[in-house]
Amino acid sequence: MIIPLKDGETLSRLFHINSEPWANTEAYEQAKDYEVEYQELAVQREPISLPEASPSRLMELLAARQSCREYEAKSISLTALSSIMACAYGITRTGAVGNTQGYFRTVPSAGGLFPLEIYVLLRNVDEVADGIYHYNVRQHSLELFREGGWFDDLDKALIFAPLVANANLIFFLTAVFKRSQKKYGPRGYRYILLEAGHIGQNICLAATEQGLGSLCMGGYFDGKLNGFLGFDGLRDGVVYSLAVGHAK
């Protein structure tokens, strides 16, 4: 298969749909006992020792964040949810971008194109019915996408489903691939993944600030999860998922 140079999407699409979770149980078993590798350069001069980092609220949140793999079935407030959504991908300021009004957010985005959308499964949130909602960024509001507190499809799609059985929030970060790739071609796909990482960290730190636990979940079956949410995986597709709730 020869991909034309001007085709900025096919190669990344092929990678995306062919990077389902790796069905190599032997590799997973071998990775259970491991040591983290650290790189040290063979330098001619003594390394420069850095002074201890100054105390800050950000450092406190970074130190407190950890992966939570067991949750309590307790409610969270609508205010806490609002704060997490605003920190995740909310608008921080407006300004002119060319001839249009630009809405700048809590994360950097290549070309200011913001290719991601946030869908979130809400359960046991005060004043809100259980269901999957879409985050309307410009209105800072939630649009009901599907009613229900949990779905059997998620048991089949999320590898970590048993670990997040009582989590209040399950985030699905979905990409509209063309938003970035119409300008940056294949490189735009990489920018999309970088941006999803920025949002993920924001969610984790915002959850920590609210006294909640979080779990970043890269383990899901794309085809099943996209099918459940109604995406074809080519024009739109899930690129990241996270859980938030009361740590047990």
Secondary structure as GFF3:
##gff-version 3
##sequence-region A 1 248
A	DSSP	alpha_helix	10	17	.	.	.	ID=ss1
A	DSSP	alpha_helix	25	30	.	.	.	ID=ss2
A	DSSP	alpha_helix	57	64	.	.	.	ID=ss3
A	DSSP	beta_strand	71	72	.	.	.	ID=ss4
A	DSSP	alpha_helix	78	89	.	.	.	ID=ss5
A	DSSP	beta_strand	91	97	.	.	.	ID=ss6
A	DSSP	beta_strand	100	105	.	.	.	ID=ss7
A	DSSP	three_ten_helix	110	112	.	.	.	ID=ss8
A	DSSP	beta_strand	116	122	.	.	.	ID=ss9
A	DSSP	beta_strand	131	136	.	.	.	ID=ss10
A	DSSP	beta_strand	141	147	.	.	.	ID=ss11
A	DSSP	alpha_helix	152	157	.	.	.	ID=ss12
A	DSSP	three_ten_helix	161	164	.	.	.	ID=ss13
A	DSSP	beta_strand	169	176	.	.	.	ID=ss14
A	DSSP	alpha_helix	177	184	.	.	.	ID=ss15
A	DSSP	alpha_helix	186	209	.	.	.	ID=ss16
A	DSSP	beta_strand	213	217	.	.	.	ID=ss17
A	DSSP	alpha_helix	222	229	.	.	.	ID=ss18
A	DSSP	beta_strand	236	247	.	.	.	ID=ss19
###
